[in-house]
Amino acid sequence: MAGFLSNVWDFIWMFFTIFVFFAWLMALFSIIGDLFRDRLLSGWAKAVWLLFLIFVPFLTALVYLIARGSGMADRAAAQAKAQRSVADDYIRSVAGGAAGEIAQAKALLDAGTISPAEFDALKAKALA
């Protein structure tokens, strides 16, 4: 019985250490991503932060999160907003909206590919 409980606790400890390791990796990659995202920080300062992350990782990560943690959220939000704006602009340019659909249907009508009744149906669908 004691051997079984020892194995169970070893198993639980293994999962805990794996969880802590992945949490550490996520924090480390977030810090490194934030370093490269920050346009106000000089290249030398970025290099110093990276060197300290390599040689004194836990203390440096803790200091970084305390000193620059609020800015991390602001920079991440600004980047997400910029990416969303670019994606929305692309979608608008590709979609063309109702006017684009009606223009395409009109071109098909003028070419004789569709009948006036089909054009009216496509126009009503685009406007709906």
A tleap script that builds the chain and sets N, CA, C and O, in Angstrom:
source leaprc.protein.ff14SB
mol = sequence {
  NMET ALA GLY PHE LEU SER ASN VAL TRP ASP
  PHE ILE TRP MET PHE PHE THR ILE PHE VAL
  PHE PHE ALA TRP LEU MET ALA LEU PHE SER
  ILE ILE GLY ASP LEU PHE ARG ASP ARG LEU
  LEU SER GLY TRP ALA LYS ALA VAL TRP LEU
  LEU PHE LEU ILE PHE VAL PRO PHE LEU THR
  ALA LEU VAL TYR LEU ILE ALA ARG GLY SER
  GLY MET ALA ASP ARG ALA ALA ALA GLN ALA
  LYS ALA GLN ARG SER VAL ALA ASP ASP TYR
  ILE ARG SER VAL ALA GLY GLY ALA ALA GLY
  GLU ILE ALA GLN ALA LYS ALA LEU LEU ASP
  ALA GLY THR ILE SER PRO ALA GLU PHE ASP
  ALA LEU LYS ALA LYS ALA LEU CALA
}
set mol.1.N position { 0.819 -1.199 0.000 }
set mol.1.CA position { 0.000 0.000 0.000 }
set mol.1.C position { 0.864 1.265 0.000 }
set mol.1.O position { 0.547 2.232 -0.692 }
set mol.2.N position { 1.934 1.259 0.762 }
set mol.2.CA position { 2.798 2.438 0.838 }
set mol.2.C position { 3.479 2.683 -0.507 }
set mol.2.O position { 3.689 3.832 -0.896 }
set mol.3.N position { 3.826 1.605 -1.220 }
set mol.3.CA position { 4.443 1.751 -2.535 }
set mol.3.C position { 3.497 2.380 -3.535 }
set mol.3.O position { 3.912 3.174 -4.379 }
set mol.4.N position { 2.201 2.021 -3.439 }
set mol.4.CA position { 1.202 2.588 -4.347 }
set mol.4.C position { 1.023 4.083 -4.100 }
set mol.4.O position { 0.975 4.866 -5.048 }
set mol.5.N position { 0.924 4.486 -2.825 }
set mol.5.CA position { 0.752 5.898 -2.509 }
set mol.5.C position { 1.979 6.699 -2.933 }
set mol.5.O position { 1.864 7.838 -3.383 }
set mol.6.N position { 3.129 6.104 -2.786 }
set mol.6.CA position { 4.346 6.774 -3.228 }
set mol.6.C position { 4.297 7.002 -4.733 }
set mol.6.O position { 4.678 8.071 -5.212 }
set mol.7.N position { 3.837 6.014 -5.475 }
set mol.7.CA position { 3.729 6.153 -6.930 }
set mol.7.C position { 2.684 7.197 -7.323 }
set mol.7.O position { 2.883 7.938 -8.285 }
set mol.8.N position { 1.581 7.260 -6.594 }
set mol.8.CA position { 0.537 8.244 -6.884 }
set mol.8.C position { 1.083 9.653 -6.655 }
set mol.8.O position { 0.875 10.545 -7.477 }
set mol.9.N position { 1.790 9.851 -5.523 }
set mol.9.CA position { 2.354 11.173 -5.252 }
set mol.9.C position { 3.441 11.527 -6.255 }
set mol.9.O position { 3.588 12.689 -6.634 }
set mol.10.N position { 4.200 10.531 -6.682 }
set mol.10.CA position { 5.193 10.791 -7.735 }
set mol.10.C position { 4.503 11.228 -9.022 }
set mol.10.O position { 4.974 12.130 -9.715 }
set mol.11.N position { 3.398 10.589 -9.332 }
set mol.11.CA position { 2.621 10.914 -10.519 }
set mol.11.C position { 2.062 12.340 -10.430 }
set mol.11.O position { 2.138 13.106 -11.391 }
set mol.12.N position { 1.501 12.688 -9.263 }
set mol.12.CA position { 0.962 14.043 -9.050 }
set mol.12.C position { 2.091 15.066 -9.122 }
set mol.12.O position { 1.923 16.126 -9.726 }
set mol.13.N position { 3.232 14.767 -8.520 }
set mol.13.CA position { 4.378 15.675 -8.562 }
set mol.13.C position { 4.860 15.882 -9.992 }
set mol.13.O position { 5.228 16.992 -10.374 }
set mol.14.N position { 4.858 14.807 -10.782 }
set mol.14.CA position { 5.277 14.913 -12.179 }
set mol.14.C position { 4.349 15.872 -12.940 }
set mol.14.O position { 4.823 16.726 -13.688 }
set mol.15.N position { 3.044 15.734 -12.754 }
set mol.15.CA position { 2.107 16.625 -13.434 }
set mol.15.C position { 2.268 18.064 -12.963 }
set mol.15.O position { 2.156 18.988 -13.768 }
set mol.16.N position { 2.523 18.270 -11.695 }
set mol.16.CA position { 2.741 19.613 -11.175 }
set mol.16.C position { 3.984 20.240 -11.795 }
set mol.16.O position { 3.958 21.399 -12.206 }
set mol.17.N position { 5.068 19.479 -11.862 }
set mol.17.CA position { 6.293 20.035 -12.439 }
set mol.17.C position { 6.121 20.309 -13.934 }
set mol.17.O position { 6.667 21.289 -14.440 }
set mol.18.N position { 5.382 19.475 -14.642 }
set mol.18.CA position { 5.116 19.726 -16.062 }
set mol.18.C position { 4.283 21.002 -16.217 }
set mol.18.O position { 4.536 21.806 -17.114 }
set mol.19.N position { 3.297 21.181 -15.346 }
set mol.19.CA position { 2.469 22.388 -15.386 }
set mol.19.C position { 3.322 23.631 -15.138 }
set mol.19.O position { 3.200 24.620 -15.861 }
set mol.20.N position { 4.182 23.587 -14.123 }
set mol.20.CA position { 5.035 24.733 -13.809 }
set mol.20.C position { 5.991 25.010 -14.960 }
set mol.20.O position { 6.242 26.171 -15.282 }
set mol.21.N position { 6.527 23.972 -15.581 }
set mol.21.CA position { 7.437 24.151 -16.703 }
set mol.21.C position { 6.743 24.849 -17.870 }
set mol.21.O position { 7.304 25.776 -18.454 }
set mol.22.N position { 5.536 24.417 -18.216 }
set mol.22.CA position { 4.814 25.054 -19.322 }
set mol.22.C position { 4.383 26.480 -18.963 }
set mol.22.O position { 4.381 27.358 -19.826 }
set mol.23.N position { 4.023 26.715 -17.711 }
set mol.23.CA position { 3.691 28.083 -17.283 }
set mol.23.C position { 4.920 28.975 -17.407 }
set mol.23.O position { 4.814 30.123 -17.838 }
set mol.24.N position { 6.081 28.454 -17.033 }
set mol.24.CA position { 7.330 29.210 -17.159 }
set mol.24.C position { 7.625 29.515 -18.626 }
set mol.24.O position { 8.006 30.637 -18.961 }
set mol.25.N position { 7.451 28.521 -19.505 }
set mol.25.CA position { 7.689 28.751 -20.932 }
set mol.25.C position { 6.747 29.811 -21.493 }
set mol.25.O position { 7.165 30.653 -22.288 }
set mol.26.N position { 5.485 29.775 -21.087 }
set mol.26.CA position { 4.528 30.776 -21.565 }
set mol.26.C position { 4.927 32.169 -21.104 }
set mol.26.O position { 4.859 33.124 -21.878 }
set mol.27.N position { 5.344 32.291 -19.839 }
set mol.27.CA position { 5.780 33.594 -19.334 }
set mol.27.C position { 7.036 34.052 -20.067 }
set mol.27.O position { 7.152 35.225 -20.423 }
set mol.28.N position { 7.963 33.150 -20.291 }
set mol.28.CA position { 9.210 33.498 -20.976 }
set mol.28.C position { 8.941 33.977 -22.397 }
set mol.28.O position { 9.489 34.996 -22.817 }
set mol.29.N position { 8.107 33.256 -23.143 }
set mol.29.CA position { 7.799 33.667 -24.516 }
set mol.29.C position { 6.994 34.964 -24.541 }
set mol.29.O position { 7.151 35.763 -25.464 }
set mol.30.N position { 6.143 35.188 -23.553 }
set mol.30.CA position { 5.416 36.456 -23.477 }
set mol.30.C position { 6.373 37.615 -23.243 }
set mol.30.O position { 6.224 38.682 -23.839 }
set mol.31.N position { 7.348 37.405 -22.381 }
set mol.31.CA position { 8.330 38.458 -22.106 }
set mol.31.C position { 9.178 38.733 -23.345 }
set mol.31.O position { 9.401 39.890 -23.701 }
set mol.32.N position { 9.647 37.682 -23.999 }
set mol.32.CA position { 10.483 37.871 -25.189 }
set mol.32.C position { 9.677 38.538 -26.298 }
set mol.32.O position { 10.180 39.432 -26.978 }
set mol.33.N position { 8.439 38.113 -26.483 }
set mol.33.CA position { 7.583 38.756 -27.481 }
set mol.33.C position { 7.345 40.220 -27.169 }
set mol.33.O position { 7.335 41.058 -28.070 }
set mol.34.N position { 7.154 40.530 -25.892 }
set mol.34.CA position { 6.944 41.919 -25.504 }
set mol.34.C position { 8.201 42.751 -25.708 }
set mol.34.O position { 8.118 43.919 -26.090 }
set mol.35.N position { 9.353 42.164 -25.460 }
set mol.35.CA position { 10.610 42.885 -25.695 }
set mol.35.C position { 10.731 43.310 -27.150 }
set mol.35.O position { 11.088 44.452 -27.442 }
set mol.36.N position { 10.437 42.401 -28.053 }
set mol.36.CA position { 10.573 42.720 -29.470 }
set mol.36.C position { 9.421 43.571 -29.991 }
set mol.36.O position { 9.555 44.219 -31.029 }
set mol.37.N position { 8.295 43.580 -29.289 }
set mol.37.CA position { 7.141 44.385 -29.696 }
set mol.37.C position { 7.319 45.850 -29.301 }
set mol.37.O position { 6.765 46.740 -29.947 }
set mol.38.N position { 8.088 46.100 -28.245 }
set mol.38.CA position { 8.244 47.454 -27.712 }
set mol.38.C position { 9.171 48.275 -28.599 }
set mol.38.O position { 10.366 47.993 -28.686 }
set mol.39.N position { 8.621 49.285 -29.251 }
set mol.39.CA position { 9.406 50.131 -30.153 }
set mol.39.C position { 10.131 51.254 -29.401 }
set mol.39.O position { 11.036 51.876 -29.958 }
set mol.40.N position { 9.756 51.517 -28.170 }
set mol.40.CA position { 10.389 52.589 -27.407 }
set mol.40.C position { 11.676 52.131 -26.717 }
set mol.40.O position { 12.516 52.957 -26.360 }
set mol.41.N position { 11.830 50.836 -26.531 }
set mol.41.CA position { 13.009 50.289 -25.853 }
set mol.41.C position { 14.137 50.138 -26.868 }
set mol.41.O position { 13.931 49.631 -27.970 }
set mol.42.N position { 15.340 50.588 -26.481 }
set mol.42.CA position { 16.471 50.522 -27.410 }
set mol.42.C position { 16.951 49.083 -27.589 }
set mol.42.O position { 16.641 48.200 -26.790 }
set mol.43.N position { 17.699 48.879 -28.637 }
set mol.43.CA position { 18.245 47.558 -28.916 }
set mol.43.C position { 19.182 47.078 -27.819 }
set mol.43.O position { 19.204 45.891 -27.493 }
set mol.44.N position { 19.958 47.997 -27.246 }
set mol.44.CA position { 20.873 47.626 -26.165 }
set mol.44.C position { 20.090 47.176 -24.935 }
set mol.44.O position { 20.462 46.198 -24.286 }
set mol.45.N position { 19.025 47.874 -24.617 }
set mol.45.CA position { 18.214 47.488 -23.460 }
set mol.45.C position { 17.574 46.122 -23.688 }
set mol.45.O position { 17.490 45.310 -22.767 }
set mol.46.N position { 17.123 45.868 -24.921 }
set mol.46.CA position { 16.561 44.555 -25.240 }
set mol.46.C position { 17.611 43.468 -25.078 }
set mol.46.O position { 17.318 42.395 -24.550 }
set mol.47.N position { 18.840 43.738 -25.531 }
set mol.47.CA position { 19.922 42.765 -25.411 }
set mol.47.C position { 20.248 42.482 -23.945 }
set mol.47.O position { 20.504 41.336 -23.573 }
set mol.48.N position { 20.239 43.526 -23.112 }
set mol.48.CA position { 20.521 43.334 -21.687 }
set mol.48.C position { 19.431 42.493 -21.033 }
set mol.48.O position { 19.727 41.580 -20.262 }
set mol.49.N position { 18.166 42.799 -21.341 }
set mol.49.CA position { 17.069 41.999 -20.791 }
set mol.49.C position { 17.216 40.538 -21.211 }
set mol.49.O position { 17.044 39.637 -20.390 }
set mol.50.N position { 17.533 40.299 -22.485 }
set mol.50.CA position { 17.687 38.915 -22.954 }
set mol.50.C position { 18.856 38.209 -22.279 }
set mol.50.O position { 18.745 37.037 -21.918 }
set mol.51.N position { 19.972 38.904 -22.105 }
set mol.51.CA position { 21.110 38.291 -21.410 }
set mol.51.C position { 20.749 37.921 -19.975 }
set mol.51.O position { 21.086 36.835 -19.504 }
set mol.52.N position { 20.061 38.830 -19.284 }
set mol.52.CA position { 19.651 38.506 -17.929 }
set mol.52.C position { 18.632 37.367 -17.911 }
set mol.52.O position { 18.634 36.555 -16.987 }
set mol.53.N position { 17.759 37.299 -18.924 }
set mol.53.CA position { 16.808 36.181 -18.999 }
set mol.53.C position { 17.526 34.850 -19.182 }
set mol.53.O position { 17.046 33.817 -18.715 }
set mol.54.N position { 18.662 34.867 -19.851 }
set mol.54.CA position { 19.420 33.633 -20.063 }
set mol.54.C position { 20.171 33.220 -18.801 }
set mol.54.O position { 20.173 32.044 -18.437 }
set mol.55.N position { 20.817 34.192 -18.124 }
set mol.55.CA position { 21.691 33.840 -17.014 }
set mol.55.C position { 21.017 33.862 -15.641 }
set mol.55.O position { 21.437 33.128 -14.747 }
set mol.56.N position { 19.994 34.676 -15.453 }
set mol.56.CA position { 19.254 34.734 -14.189 }
set mol.56.C position { 17.758 34.722 -14.537 }
set mol.56.O position { 17.073 35.725 -14.339 }
set mol.57.N position { 17.254 33.610 -15.049 }
set mol.57.CA position { 15.925 33.632 -15.667 }
set mol.57.C position { 14.763 33.941 -14.724 }
set mol.57.O position { 13.924 34.778 -15.055 }
set mol.58.N position { 14.688 33.299 -13.575 }
set mol.58.CA position { 13.518 33.489 -12.726 }
set mol.58.C position { 13.463 34.886 -12.123 }
set mol.58.O position { 12.407 35.518 -12.101 }
set mol.59.N position { 14.593 35.361 -11.639 }
set mol.59.CA position { 14.630 36.700 -11.058 }
set mol.59.C position { 14.361 37.767 -12.117 }
set mol.59.O position { 13.632 38.726 -11.864 }
set mol.60.N position { 14.945 37.601 -13.294 }
set mol.60.CA position { 14.742 38.576 -14.371 }
set mol.60.C position { 13.285 38.599 -14.814 }
set mol.60.O position { 12.722 39.671 -15.034 }
set mol.61.N position { 12.675 37.433 -14.945 }
set mol.61.CA position { 11.268 37.391 -15.355 }
set mol.61.C position { 10.384 38.063 -14.313 }
set mol.61.O position { 9.453 38.791 -14.659 }
set mol.62.N position { 10.670 37.822 -13.054 }
set mol.62.CA position { 9.888 38.442 -11.991 }
set mol.62.C position { 10.050 39.960 -12.019 }
set mol.62.O position { 9.066 40.694 -11.921 }
set mol.63.N position { 11.277 40.426 -12.151 }
set mol.63.CA position { 11.527 41.874 -12.212 }
set mol.63.C position { 10.868 42.485 -13.449 }
set mol.63.O position { 10.284 43.566 -13.371 }
set mol.64.N position { 10.959 41.806 -14.573 }
set mol.64.CA position { 10.356 42.315 -15.811 }
set mol.64.C position { 8.840 42.443 -15.654 }
set mol.64.O position { 8.258 43.460 -16.032 }
set mol.65.N position { 8.206 41.413 -15.098 }
set mol.65.CA position { 6.748 41.445 -14.944 }
set mol.65.C position { 6.318 42.538 -13.972 }
set mol.65.O position { 5.266 43.152 -14.155 }
set mol.66.N position { 7.121 42.785 -12.941 }
set mol.66.CA position { 6.780 43.844 -11.991 }
set mol.66.C position { 7.008 45.220 -12.621 }
set mol.66.O position { 6.157 46.103 -12.514 }
set mol.67.N position { 8.157 45.399 -13.277 }
set mol.67.CA position { 8.528 46.712 -13.799 }
set mol.67.C position { 7.778 47.084 -15.065 }
set mol.67.O position { 7.421 48.248 -15.244 }
set mol.68.N position { 7.531 46.133 -15.939 }
set mol.68.CA position { 6.964 46.457 -17.246 }
set mol.68.C position { 5.668 45.708 -17.538 }
set mol.68.O position { 5.228 45.661 -18.687 }
set mol.69.N position { 5.055 45.126 -16.519 }
set mol.69.CA position { 3.858 44.307 -16.710 }
set mol.69.C position { 2.666 45.060 -17.262 }
set mol.69.O position { 1.961 44.546 -18.131 }
set mol.70.N position { 2.426 46.265 -16.776 }
set mol.70.CA position { 1.261 47.025 -17.261 }
set mol.70.C position { 1.442 47.422 -18.721 }
set mol.70.O position { 0.478 47.444 -19.486 }
set mol.71.N position { 2.667 47.732 -19.104 }
set mol.71.CA position { 2.940 48.070 -20.504 }
set mol.71.C position { 2.775 46.875 -21.431 }
set mol.71.O position { 2.452 47.034 -22.608 }
set mol.72.N position { 2.998 45.678 -20.898 }
set mol.72.CA position { 2.834 44.469 -21.718 }
set mol.72.C position { 1.400 44.365 -22.230 }
set mol.72.O position { 1.173 44.074 -23.405 }
set mol.73.N position { 0.450 44.602 -21.355 }
set mol.73.CA position { -0.957 44.515 -21.743 }
set mol.73.C position { -1.308 45.583 -22.770 }
set mol.73.O position { -2.041 45.316 -23.721 }
set mol.74.N position { -0.789 46.783 -22.581 }
set mol.74.CA position { -1.069 47.874 -23.522 }
set mol.74.C position { -0.495 47.570 -24.904 }
set mol.74.O position { -1.162 47.775 -25.919 }
set mol.75.N position { 0.746 47.081 -24.937 }
set mol.75.CA position { 1.368 46.769 -26.227 }
set mol.75.C position { 0.667 45.594 -26.917 }
set mol.75.O position { 0.509 45.602 -28.138 }
set mol.76.N position { 0.250 44.595 -26.153 }
set mol.76.CA position { -0.461 43.459 -26.742 }
set mol.76.C position { -1.815 43.891 -27.295 }
set mol.76.O position { -2.228 43.439 -28.363 }
set mol.77.N position { -2.505 44.767 -26.567 }
set mol.77.CA position { -3.810 45.261 -27.038 }
set mol.77.C position { -3.649 46.102 -28.296 }
set mol.77.O position { -4.456 45.999 -29.220 }
set mol.78.N position { -2.611 46.933 -28.338 }
set mol.78.CA position { -2.377 47.755 -29.529 }
set mol.78.C position { -2.050 46.898 -30.739 }
set mol.78.O position { -2.503 47.182 -31.848 }
set mol.79.N position { -1.264 45.849 -30.529 }
set mol.79.CA position { -0.931 44.961 -31.647 }
set mol.79.C position { -2.173 44.209 -32.124 }
set mol.79.O position { -2.379 44.060 -33.328 }
set mol.80.N position { -2.994 43.739 -31.198 }
set mol.80.CA position { -4.222 43.033 -31.578 }
set mol.80.C position { -5.163 43.961 -32.340 }
set mol.80.O position { -5.792 43.543 -33.312 }
set mol.81.N position { -5.264 45.215 -31.907 }
set mol.81.CA position { -6.125 46.181 -32.595 }
set mol.81.C position { -5.620 46.448 -34.010 }
set mol.81.O position { -6.414 46.536 -34.946 }
set mol.82.N position { -4.310 46.577 -34.168 }
set mol.82.CA position { -3.736 46.809 -35.494 }
set mol.82.C position { -3.963 45.603 -36.405 }
set mol.82.O position { -4.290 45.768 -37.580 }
set mol.83.N position { -3.792 44.408 -35.879 }
set mol.83.CA position { -4.020 43.209 -36.689 }
set mol.83.C position { -5.481 43.071 -37.076 }
set mol.83.O position { -5.796 42.678 -38.199 }
set mol.84.N position { -6.382 43.395 -36.139 }
set mol.84.CA position { -7.814 43.329 -36.438 }
set mol.84.C position { -8.177 44.336 -37.521 }
set mol.84.O position { -8.980 44.035 -38.405 }
set mol.85.N position { -7.596 45.524 -37.460 }
set mol.85.CA position { -7.865 46.560 -38.449 }
set mol.85.C position { -7.399 46.126 -39.835 }
set mol.85.O position { -8.106 46.326 -40.823 }
set mol.86.N position { -6.217 45.537 -39.906 }
set mol.86.CA position { -5.698 45.055 -41.190 }
set mol.86.C position { -6.595 43.948 -41.742 }
set mol.86.O position { -6.902 43.931 -42.934 }
set mol.87.N position { -7.014 43.025 -40.877 }
set mol.87.CA position { -7.888 41.935 -41.324 }
set mol.87.C position { -9.244 42.464 -41.798 }
set mol.87.O position { -9.768 42.000 -42.811 }
set mol.88.N position { -9.817 43.432 -41.071 }
set mol.88.CA position { -11.104 44.008 -41.473 }
set mol.88.C position { -10.996 44.732 -42.808 }
set mol.88.O position { -11.890 44.625 -43.648 }
set mol.89.N position { -9.908 45.466 -43.005 }
set mol.89.CA position { -9.708 46.162 -44.289 }
set mol.89.C position { -9.597 45.165 -45.434 }
set mol.89.O position { -10.144 45.386 -46.515 }
set mol.90.N position { -8.887 44.071 -45.194 }
set mol.90.CA position { -8.747 43.049 -46.232 }
set mol.90.C position { -10.100 42.412 -46.552 }
set mol.90.O position { -10.435 42.216 -47.721 }
set mol.91.N position { -10.861 42.097 -45.535 }
set mol.91.CA position { -12.174 41.473 -45.753 }
set mol.91.C position { -13.086 42.414 -46.532 }
set mol.91.O position { -13.799 41.983 -47.437 }
set mol.92.N position { -13.063 43.707 -46.181 }
set mol.92.CA position { -13.890 44.684 -46.911 }
set mol.92.C position { -13.470 44.789 -48.369 }
set mol.92.O position { -14.313 44.918 -49.257 }
set mol.93.N position { -12.157 44.732 -48.615 }
set mol.93.CA position { -11.679 44.869 -49.993 }
set mol.93.C position { -12.045 43.651 -50.830 }
set mol.93.O position { -12.313 43.776 -52.025 }
set mol.94.N position { -12.058 42.485 -50.216 }
set mol.94.CA position { -12.361 41.263 -50.952 }
set mol.94.C position { -13.865 41.090 -51.125 }
set mol.94.O position { -14.321 40.674 -52.190 }
set mol.95.N position { -14.635 41.403 -50.097 }
set mol.95.CA position { -16.075 41.166 -50.140 }
set mol.95.C position { -16.788 42.083 -51.120 }
set mol.95.O position { -17.631 41.614 -51.884 }
set mol.96.N position { -16.483 43.348 -51.122 }
set mol.96.CA position { -17.125 44.265 -52.058 }
set mol.96.C position { -18.507 44.700 -51.629 }
set mol.96.O position { -18.997 45.716 -52.122 }
set mol.97.N position { -19.144 43.998 -50.755 }
set mol.97.CA position { -20.451 44.381 -50.242 }
set mol.97.C position { -21.571 44.161 -51.257 }
set mol.97.O position { -21.375 43.509 -52.283 }
set mol.98.N position { -22.746 44.713 -50.958 }
set mol.98.CA position { -23.932 44.542 -51.793 }
set mol.98.C position { -23.747 45.205 -53.149 }
set mol.98.O position { -24.206 44.677 -54.162 }
set mol.99.N position { -23.081 46.353 -53.180 }
set mol.99.CA position { -22.881 47.055 -54.455 }
set mol.99.C position { -22.042 46.212 -55.411 }
set mol.99.O position { -22.307 46.189 -56.613 }
set mol.100.N position { -21.045 45.527 -54.891 }
set mol.100.CA position { -20.217 44.670 -55.731 }
set mol.100.C position { -20.998 43.490 -56.291 }
set mol.100.O position { -20.831 43.117 -57.452 }
set mol.101.N position { -21.849 42.908 -55.458 }
set mol.101.CA position { -22.666 41.781 -55.925 }
set mol.101.C position { -23.646 42.236 -57.005 }
set mol.101.O position { -23.846 41.533 -57.996 }
set mol.102.N position { -24.251 43.396 -56.820 }
set mol.102.CA position { -25.194 43.909 -57.816 }
set mol.102.C position { -24.466 44.233 -59.116 }
set mol.102.O position { -24.989 43.977 -60.201 }
set mol.103.N position { -23.254 44.798 -59.013 }
set mol.103.CA position { -22.475 45.105 -60.220 }
set mol.103.C position { -22.110 43.827 -60.969 }
set mol.103.O position { -22.140 43.796 -62.199 }
set mol.104.N position { -21.767 42.780 -60.235 }
set mol.104.CA position { -21.459 41.508 -60.897 }
set mol.104.C position { -22.699 40.931 -61.577 }
set mol.104.O position { -22.627 40.424 -62.696 }
set mol.105.N position { -23.833 41.016 -60.887 }
set mol.105.CA position { -25.079 40.516 -61.492 }
set mol.105.C position { -25.443 41.336 -62.721 }
set mol.105.O position { -25.923 40.778 -63.708 }
set mol.106.N position { -25.226 42.655 -62.683 }
set mol.106.CA position { -25.508 43.512 -63.845 }
set mol.106.C position { -24.613 43.148 -65.022 }
set mol.106.O position { -25.056 43.149 -66.170 }
set mol.107.N position { -23.351 42.836 -64.731 }
set mol.107.CA position { -22.434 42.417 -65.795 }
set mol.107.C position { -22.901 41.109 -66.412 }
set mol.107.O position { -22.812 40.928 -67.626 }
set mol.108.N position { -23.398 40.199 -65.586 }
set mol.108.CA position { -23.931 38.938 -66.116 }
set mol.108.C position { -25.186 39.186 -66.950 }
set mol.108.O position { -25.380 38.542 -67.980 }
set mol.109.N position { -26.037 40.114 -66.513 }
set mol.109.CA position { -27.243 40.451 -67.268 }
set mol.109.C position { -26.873 41.065 -68.609 }
set mol.109.O position { -27.445 40.708 -69.638 }
set mol.110.N position { -25.912 41.992 -68.599 }
set mol.110.CA position { -25.490 42.648 -69.842 }
set mol.110.C position { -24.856 41.661 -70.812 }
set mol.110.O position { -24.971 41.813 -72.028 }
set mol.111.N position { -24.186 40.649 -70.268 }
set mol.111.CA position { -23.558 39.646 -71.125 }
set mol.111.C position { -24.570 38.631 -71.635 }
set mol.111.O position { -24.249 37.827 -72.510 }
set mol.112.N position { -25.779 38.655 -71.105 }
set mol.112.CA position { -26.808 37.723 -71.542 }
set mol.112.C position { -26.726 36.377 -70.832 }
set mol.112.O position { -27.400 35.429 -71.235 }
set mol.113.N position { -25.925 36.279 -69.800 }
set mol.113.CA position { -25.766 35.015 -69.074 }
set mol.113.C position { -26.977 34.720 -68.214 }
set mol.113.O position { -27.357 33.560 -68.061 }
set mol.114.N position { -27.598 35.760 -67.646 }
set mol.114.CA position { -28.780 35.565 -66.806 }
set mol.114.C position { -29.924 36.399 -67.357 }
set mol.114.O position { -29.719 37.360 -68.099 }
set mol.115.N position { -31.131 36.010 -66.975 }
set mol.115.CA position { -32.328 36.727 -67.421 }
set mol.115.C position { -32.611 37.895 -66.472 }
set mol.115.O position { -32.065 37.944 -65.370 }
set mol.116.N position { -33.474 38.850 -66.901 }
set mol.116.CA position { -33.832 39.961 -66.002 }
set mol.116.C position { -34.469 39.489 -64.694 }
set mol.116.O position { -34.282 40.125 -63.657 }
set mol.117.N position { -35.216 38.389 -64.729 }
set mol.117.CA position { -35.831 37.863 -63.507 }
set mol.117.C position { -34.749 37.358 -62.550 }
set mol.117.O position { -34.828 37.568 -61.339 }
set mol.118.N position { -33.735 36.686 -63.115 }
set mol.118.CA position { -32.625 36.207 -62.272 }
set mol.118.C position { -31.839 37.397 -61.694 }
set mol.118.O position { -31.409 37.368 -60.541 }
set mol.119.N position { -31.659 38.446 -62.518 }
set mol.119.CA position { -30.976 39.641 -62.039 }
set mol.119.C position { -31.741 40.259 -60.874 }
set mol.119.O position { -31.147 40.636 -59.864 }
set mol.120.N position { -33.072 40.362 -61.019 }
set mol.120.CA position { -33.882 40.931 -59.929 }
set mol.120.C position { -33.775 40.086 -58.653 }
set mol.120.O position { -33.737 40.623 -57.546 }
set mol.121.N position { -33.727 38.764 -58.822 }
set mol.121.CA position { -33.602 37.873 -57.654 }
set mol.121.C position { -32.241 38.061 -56.984 }
set mol.121.O position { -32.153 38.114 -55.757 }
set mol.122.N position { -31.184 38.160 -57.786 }
set mol.122.CA position { -29.844 38.368 -57.228 }
set mol.122.C position { -29.732 39.739 -56.545 }
set mol.122.O position { -29.080 39.875 -55.509 }
set mol.123.N position { -30.372 40.742 -57.135 }
set mol.123.CA position { -30.358 42.087 -56.568 }
set mol.123.C position { -31.101 42.103 -55.228 }
set mol.123.O position { -30.633 42.701 -54.259 }
set mol.124.N position { -32.246 41.450 -55.182 }
set mol.124.CA position { -33.032 41.393 -53.935 }
set mol.124.C position { -32.252 40.638 -52.860 }
set mol.124.O position { -32.284 41.015 -51.689 }
set mol.125.N position { -31.553 39.574 -53.254 }
set mol.125.CA position { -30.750 38.795 -52.288 }
set mol.125.C position { -29.589 39.637 -51.760 }
set mol.125.O position { -29.279 39.577 -50.570 }
set mol.126.N position { -28.949 40.414 -52.618 }
set mol.126.CA position { -27.817 41.243 -52.195 }
set mol.126.C position { -28.266 42.355 -51.267 }
set mol.126.O position { -27.543 42.714 -50.337 }
set mol.127.N position { -29.438 42.901 -51.503 }
set mol.127.CA position { -29.944 43.991 -50.690 }
set mol.127.C position { -30.552 43.516 -49.367 }
set mol.127.O position { -30.733 44.312 -48.445 }
set mol.128.N position { -30.864 42.229 -49.276 }
set mol.128.CA position { -31.496 41.685 -48.056 }
set mol.128.C position { -30.512 41.556 -46.921 }
set mol.128.O position { -30.881 41.118 -45.832 }
savepdb mol mol.pdb
quit
